[in-house]
Amino acid sequence: MQKRLISALVALGIGFSSAAMAADDGFNKYVEGLKAEAKEKGISEPIINSAFDGITFIERAVKADKNQPERKLTLDEYIPRAVPDWKVKQANDLYQKHKTVLDRIGTQYGVQPRFIVALWGVESNFGRLMGNYNVIEALSTLAYEGRRESFFRTQVMAALEILDAKHISPENMKGSWAGAMGQPQFMPTSFLSYAVDGNNDGKVDIWQTEADVFASAANYLKQAGWNDDYTWGRQVSIPNSINRDALGTDKEKGRSLSDWQEQGVRRLNGQALPQVDIDAWLIQPDDGKGRAYLVYGNYQSLLKWNRSHYFALAVSHLADQIR
């Protein structure tokens, strides 16, 4: 389709470089390879044809993948931006609106509902910012670009499997430039591993059905080791004498709260740490400056969702303000 359009424009005197046309040919050939692989994996031909129909190479997705922020915000700058007062208010309003469903799902999966709502808010602004990219098109583009071909090619096949199971139609499978989908922003492989039917209608819809969104998020956390007997952690004060080699979330760096107490770690107000038998890890994400936190196993579960301290702390701070 795109090749015919280019040929027509060239015939009308609207120029395209030979390099652009060669790149177009290369992408089209790559897509044919994706189709062949999908057929070998048992994806139905109608789904293959409709999923790939008219897709083109998306240059802006590649630029987004390569783009890195010029300046990293400190946590003191980032947290107020990620968790502004208006988002806290919306989180509390939506928690109350969906309380019956959230309480049922929270009990079923052993995850406090406030963390489900916080994840929802941080990932997609409560479903308002899901991305408008054609997921198959974006994933195929990034696979063809080649820097992480194996990863994105696997995601293409997983997305086709979701379509083949009729959870959503190709035209409605929208997501971010990286292929993260729906209100919880699941990659296709995460959808296959963790997405569940939260309202028992026989479909898994993380785009429009809140019960499915909540249950899928809760199921992810449960499988990542969540324990609803505890929270995520707390901000603390640390002495200048702290052994900085002990900081980090590596498994061997977990210590009891009494051990951290002996090393001079205190609550932010200077009081002693809680007398609770739980392992904790000491982190200071801003390279030895700024905020320090003692985090628990549930925080480690959030890092399995997204390996960013900034993400996990935004979710944690928002959850703390949901009543």
N, C-alpha and C positions, 0 to 999 in steps of 0.2 A: 504494500500500500504506500509506504513512505517512498520507496524507490520510484513508483509510478508518478508520485507527486513531484519528486525532484526532476525527473525526466521532462515532465510537462512544463515546469518552471524554466528549465534550461532552454527548452524549445521556444519559450516566450522571451528569451533573452535575459532571464533573471539568473545570474551566475551562481554556481556552487563550485567550490574548489574540488579538484580530483581527490584531495586528501579526505575531505568530508564525505564524498561518495564512497571512497574505499572503506572508511570507518563504518559507514552505513551497511555496506556489503558484509563487512566482518561481523557486525552485530547480528545481522539477519542469519548468517551461516551459524553463528553461535546458538541462536534461538532454535534453529533446526536441530542442533545437537541436544538441546534441552528437551525438545519434543520427543526425540527418539528415546532418550533416557526415561522420560516419563512413561512412554508407552511400554518400555521394558519392565517398568515397575508396576504395571497394571492399572495406570490411570486411564479412565475411559477416553476414547477419542473425542467425543463431543466436548468434554471438559477441557481437554488439551487445546482443541481448536478455538473454543470461546475464550479461554484464559489468555492465550497468546495473540488473539486477533488484534491487529493494528498496533501492537506495542512498538515503541521506538526507544532508542538510547536517550537517557535523560541526563544531560550534561550537568544540570544543577544538583542532581543527587550525588554525582561524583565529587563536585566541588564541596558540597556539604560534608561528605565523608572525609575529605582531606583538610577541611577548614579546622583550625585550632584557635581558641581564644588567645588574643595577644597578651592579655593580662589576667592572671588568676585572682579572683576575689578572695579576700580573707573570709573566714567564717563570720566575723563580726559584720562584714558587708553583705555576705551571701544569705545568711539566715533571715534577716528582715525582708530581703527581696523575695526569697522563696516561700516564706510564711508570713505574708503581710496580714494586717488586721482584717481586711475584707475576706481573705481566704479562711481565716479562723472562724469568722462569723458564718460564712457559707458552709464550712465543715460541720459546725454545730447545728445549723438549720437542717442540713441534709441528713445528719445523724438522726435527728428527731423524726424527720419525714419518713425515713426508711427503717425506723427502730425495730419494728416487729420482724422484718426480714433479716436485718443485721443480727439481732439477738439469736434468731433460730440458726443462722449460718455460723455465728460465732461459737455457739454451743456445740454444733455438729462437728466443727473442725478444730475446736480448741484454740481459737484466736480471738483476742479482744476486738470487738467491733470498731473501736476507735482507731486501731491500726489499719483496718480494712479501709475505712473512710480516708485516713491520712494518705495511704498509698494511692487511692483513687484521685485525691486532690493534687498530689505532687506529680503523678504520671500524666494526667490528661486534663487537669483543672475540672475534675468531676465530669468527665466525658465531653467537655466542650472543645478540647484541642486534641483530636485524634490523628490529625494529618489527613491530607486529601490525595496522596499518591496512590496510583494503581500498584498494589503490592507486588504482583507478578512482574510488572514493568520495572519497578524500582529494584527488586532483587535480581532480576536478570541483568540489568544494567551494571550493578555492582559486581556480580559474578563475572561478567564479561570484562570489566575494567581490570580485574585480575589480582589486585593486591591481596584480597582475601577470598579468592575464587572458591576454594573448597567449602568455606563456611557459607557463603551466600548461595552456592549451587545447592547445598543441602537444604537451605531455607526455601529455595524455589520448589524443590520436590515436596517438602512438608506442606507448603501452601497449596500445592496441587492436590495433595491428599485431603486437606481440609475441604477444598472445593468438591472433590469427588464424593466426600461423605455428605455433601449438601448442607453443611452448617451455614453457608452463605453463598451467594451467587458471585461470579467473577466481577461483575460491574459494581457490586457493593463492597468488595474486599478492598477497603481503603486503609491506609496507614501512613507512617512517617516515611521520610526519604530512605531510611534504612530498613523499611519493611516491618517495623514494630506496629502491631495492630490493635485497634479497638481501645476501649476505655482503660484497660490495665497495661496497654502497650506491650503485649506479648509478641515475641518473635514466633514464627510458625512452629518451630520445634517445641517451644515452651507451651504453645497452645495444645499440641498433641500430648504433651506430658502432664499438663496441669489443669487445662480448662475443663470445666464440668458444667453440667446442667443444673442450675440452681433453682429453677422453678418447675422442674419435672414435666417439661413440654416435649421432651425428646430431641431437642436441639441445643446446641451450645452457641450462644450468641453474645460475644463480648463487645459487640458494637452498640447494640440498642437495649439489651435486657439487663437491667441493674442486678437482678438476682443472680444471673450467670456471672456478671462481673465480680460481685462480692464473693460468691462461692469459689470462683476460679482463683482469685487473689488469696483467699483463706486456704485453699488446698495447696497452693504453691508454698505458702509459709509453713503449713503443717508438714509437708514433705521436706522442707528445708530445716526441720528440727525445732519449730516454734513450741514454746511452753507457756501457756497462759497463766501459770502460777506466778510468773514474774513479768517485769516490765523490760525496757530495753537497756537502761543504764541511767547515768546522771552526769551532769557537769560537775567537775571537782576543782579544787586548788591543789597544786603540787609544789613541793619545796624545790629550791634551786639545786639541792644536793641529790635529787632523784637520779637513779641510774638510767640513763637514756637508752641503754641497750635493752632495757626491760619493756620499752614501749612497743606497741604493735599488736596486731590481731592474730599472729601466728599461734598455732595451737599450744606450743610449749611455753608461750608467754602468759598464759592464763594463770592467775593466782587467786587465793581466797581474799575476801575483803579484809580479814584480819591481817593478812600479810601486807596488803597495801596500806592499812592503818599504821602498821609498824614502820613503814617507809615514809610516813609523814603525809600521806594523801588524806585530804579531808573534804567534807562537803563544801560547797561553794561558800556557805556562810561561816565556815570555820569549825563547825561541829563534827563530832566523830562520825565515821561511816556506820551504816546499819550493821547490826550484829545478825547477819543472815549467812547461812552456809551456801554460798554460791560462788562459782568461778567468775572472775572479771578480768578484763584486759584494759590497760591504760593506753589511751591514744591522744595525740596532739597533732591533728592533721596539718596545721600550718607550719610545718617544718621547724618544730621546736619553739614556736611562738604562739601566743594567743590561747584560745580555749583548749582546755584539757577535759577528757571524759573518761570515766570508768564505764565500760560497756559489758553487757552480759551475752549469754548465748543467743537471745532473740535478736540482738544487733547483728550477730554473725549471720543469722538467717536473712536479715535485710541485705547484707552484703552479697549473699548468694543471688538475690534478685538483681542487684546492681552493685558492681565492685567499687562504688564511689562513696567515700565517707561523707561527702557533701550531700549526696542523695539520701543516704541512710539517716543522717542527722536532720535533714529537712523533714523526712517522714516522722522521725521520733519527736521532734519539737512540735510538729502539728498535732500528732496524736496526744501529746501531753496537754494540749489546750482544748481538747474535745471532752465535753462533760456529758 
